[in-house]
Amino acid sequence: MIREAPAMMVRQKFGEILNEVQYRRGRVVITKAGKPVAALVDMALFEKIRRLDEEFERMKDGMAKAFAKVSVEEGGALVDEAFRKARKQKRTRK
């Protein structure tokens, strides 16, 4: 379950909130002046997020290298074609 908690409350009840996250796999969005500023999640979820972030960076770097010599126009055309093919495949699978 995801719940919101003001920063002041988190400061006052940090131990309780930490136990909620650690043992009950709770998720807490910390707010300041009603706006979300941070989140507390258990380590398993954090590790998944970290791995996804690292994989995204590797993919982004690979794409940048693969398309380094491709113009913006050519790249846009390639992306458009890939989307058209993917949509066509999706329609034929239904």
N, C-alpha and C positions, 0 to 999 in steps of 0.2 A: 504494500500500500504506500502511496506517495502522499505526504502531508506537508503543509507549509507551517513554518514556525518563524516568528520574528527573531532577529538576531539577539535582542535583549533576553528573550526567553531561552534561547539556545545557550547563551552565556551563563544564565542562572541554573539551568538544568542539564548541563552538558553531559554529565555522567549518565543520567537517565536516557537521554537521547542517544548517546553512544551505545548503550546496552540495547536499545530498541533496534538500532541499525545492525549491530554485531550479531545479536542472538535471534532476532525476529526478522532479519533481512528487510527491515523497514527502509524507507527512503524519505529523506527530509529535505525540502527546499527551504533554504534560509532566505528570509526577506528583510529588506531595510526600507522603511517608508512604504511598505506594501509592494515593493518591486523585488523579484527574485534576483539574488546576487551570487548564490553558491548552493551546493547540494552536498549532503552526506549520504554515501552509499556504502554497502559492505564491500570488502576487499575482492570478493569473487566477481562482482559486477564491475568494479573499478578495473580489474585485470582484463576483463573482456573488452571494456571500452578502450583501454590502453592498447591492446593488441589490434583492435579494429583501426585505431588511429595510426598505429605504425604501419599497418598494411595499406591503408589509404595513402600515406606518405610515399611508400615504396611504389605503389601503382601510379601516383601522380608524377613522381620522378621518372619512372619508366616511360610514361606517356610523353612527358616533356622531351626526353631524349629521342624517342621514336619519331616525334613530329617536329623536331627542331628545324628541319629544313623545309617544312611544309608551310606554305603561305596561309594566312588566316582564311582566305576565300576557299582554298583547297581543303583545309581542315574542316570548315563549315560544311562543305559539300559532302565530305566523307561522313561526318556525323549525321547529316540529314539522311544520307543513303542507309546508314546503319539503323537509324530509327525506322525508316520505311520497311526495311527487311524484317526487323523485330516485330513490328506491328502486323505485318503480313503473316509471319509465322504464328503469332498469337491468335489471329483470326482463324487460321486453318486448323489449329488444335482444338477449337471449341466444337 
